[in-house]
Amino acid sequence: MNLLLRSNIALTVLSVIVLNIAVAPRLWADQPNAAFRLSKSDPEQVGMSNGKLALIHKAMRESIEENAIVGGIVMIARDAKIVLHEAYGHADRENSVEMKTDTIVRIFSMTKAITSAAAMMLCDEGKLSPSDPVSKFIPELESPMVVNGDKLRPASKPILIADLLRHTSGLSYGRSGNELHDQAFEKADLMSHDQTLAQMQSKLGSVPLLFEPGIDWHYGISTDVLGRVVEIVSGMTLDQFFAQRIFVPLGMVDTGFFVPASKADRFAQTYKRQKDGSLKVNDDPKQRNYLEPPRMLSGGGGLVSTSSDYMRFLLMIIGGGQLGDVQLLRPETVSLMTTNQMAPESGWVTFGDEVRMGVGYGFGFNVRPSIGDWNPSGVPNEYGWGGAASTHYWVSPDDNLIVVTLEQVMPYQWHTEFKIKPLVYESIRRE
């Protein structure tokens, strides 16, 4: 069965599920989860080698000595048990503040999976569907234009919610290399921090799409647009929805769109790689102040979090939408999020000239149906993503394994994932 047919079938199945539960009572919105605690285990008890995992500590210390990172955190769970949770180096080198396991960091695009989960929760409630046209909620996108050489033409089909979830909408971050698209994006100032999502929505119709929706993949503001859809459908601001429907139920106590004053001493500094290879404090004035509530609630990259909080979210995902006694998503919905939903003509995930062979995209996560030459130490069926300050996570459902790595180095680097991923898999005892 080809991927396009499988994707269409998946959308149909989800629509049936939605219809069947539309009148059912909500199971997941307001169940308290204060009693759920992350439990630790000796790695040997869950089939992992203590000796092999110890090599991760050596690798992280080497990375600091080599000035690859200033500090970092690694958290690993198998069979829903924490087998490793360690911090290394500094959160703020200049002020001699050590990195700790509860250090708060900017997770940037790791926000995307949470926004996607929010949208899929609304799908489970029958209020939204991946097959819905986005214009049903955002009329500015009812008649989008598409770049056609050096001209524009009307799009022949609508942008679907599914396109926002899997980055096949034709929207970018304004750095696509296409002059017509990028100039319109810049003129609209779509990602300004000094605006609300409603104000961003009002500008969307002025930006032409890079391609017909659904036929290609391009990373961009799709998830920010999805965040606005969540606001419209739920009647709540995105921060309210996240807090009430996801963070409180899961016990994610340190995740939000800003760091409150009472926690500011736990907030890590970001560092920028210089031309000479050194790392210096990133004082880019374009970076927003995370110590105050923002106007722009970016569903694509606005959150701060901790390793433990994000682990809770991923334990919910690998648990089929359930953590402890709290169910946020249905197992069938999680399956759509964590399996490839891209049509064959969309190809693989691509950034410029870098084609990540074997890497597709589900409704919220990149997924690896097969392992190609790109990042060959991975395994089939892995899913995950990262953030602009080199935070990263990956999940291997076949191994019941979750790995979260946090650091604060910009621009994004693969260093930590590529260095420790082979060590993690080598630590698993195979029968």
PyMOL commands that set and color helices and strands:
alter all, ss='L'
color gray80, all
select helices_A, chain A and resi 3-21+43-46+50-65+93-95+108-124+134-136+139-141+161-166+179-188+197-201+204-206+222-234+238-250+261-266+307-318+331-337+344-346+397-399+415-427
alter helices_A, ss='H'
color red, helices_A
select strands_A, chain A and resi 71-78+81-92+97-98+105-106+145-148+151-154+271-273+279-281+304-305+322-323+326-327+350-351+354-355+360-361+366-367+383-386+392-396+401-406+409-410
alter strands_A, ss='S'
color yellow, strands_A
deselect
rebuild
show_as cartoon
